[in-house]
Amino acid sequence: MPRSVSGNYDPKPGLTEVALESYKSKLFDMRLVMKMSDKDLQAQAKVFKAFCDPKRLAILEQLRSGEKCACQIQAALELTQSGLSYHMKILCDSGVVVSRQEGKWTHYRMSAVGSAEATSLLLKITTPDRDM
């Protein structure tokens, strides 16, 4: 392995100190991009997680006709309160559904912005990249 003057491993032999610092900086920048990319992928996975359960699809079908109180969804789908809460958290975290409180009741509706983003994401990841 190539060694630098200091005796440490030199990742790129023959680089000046300035060039080496630039190289290290680029590596650091690449790591940041990869981390941001991973964060973006996690957010995108949340969107698709919302659509991969039959109960959540049934909830979305209920919400297509407009805003519904949690009690209406719970009764229509014969879900327990904790079961509905679990599924609604996933749907809200995805951005496809939004909620609002009215007294002790929670009302849910489809998010136009979240639905458009989910549609755009699906189109983006299923369209071949012509530049590659």
Helices and strands as residue ranges (DSSP letters): H 17-50, H 54-63, E 68-69, H 70-77, H 81-94, E 97-102, E 105-110, H 112-126
